[in-house]
């Protein structure tokens, strides 16, 4: 039996769970891509970029956890296994042959922009479905993604 502690309509709950799991897959894929970049980056600004990747990943992972926990609050199942993420993430696959800092930053920025756009669409979808709390969660994730994109893009100037 579904427990609906938030008093949401069934449509709002189902919409939110679907949006949360979709963005969870993208956030987990992005997190893995950032770690790939962190492990393999080389160049003149190595330590700054290496540490920035860890900082960006840590902030993203906070939102990953909030998304998964929100699914649970809505009586859903958070889907975050490596196998499911690989099948359901809508982000472009991260190349494993990059080493230069600039190339990694560009690749992460491309995926961060895509992730941010999809999170903003999820804000609208969950708000229109009547779940202001999930829309607010996505707003926080969007704000963090925008800030981190700015940090990353600043290294390309």
Secondary structure as GFF3:
##gff-version 3
##sequence-region A 1 157
A	DSSP	alpha_helix	10	40	.	.	.	ID=ss1
A	DSSP	alpha_helix	46	73	.	.	.	ID=ss2
A	DSSP	alpha_helix	82	88	.	.	.	ID=ss3
A	DSSP	alpha_helix	101	129	.	.	.	ID=ss4
A	DSSP	alpha_helix	132	154	.	.	.	ID=ss5
###
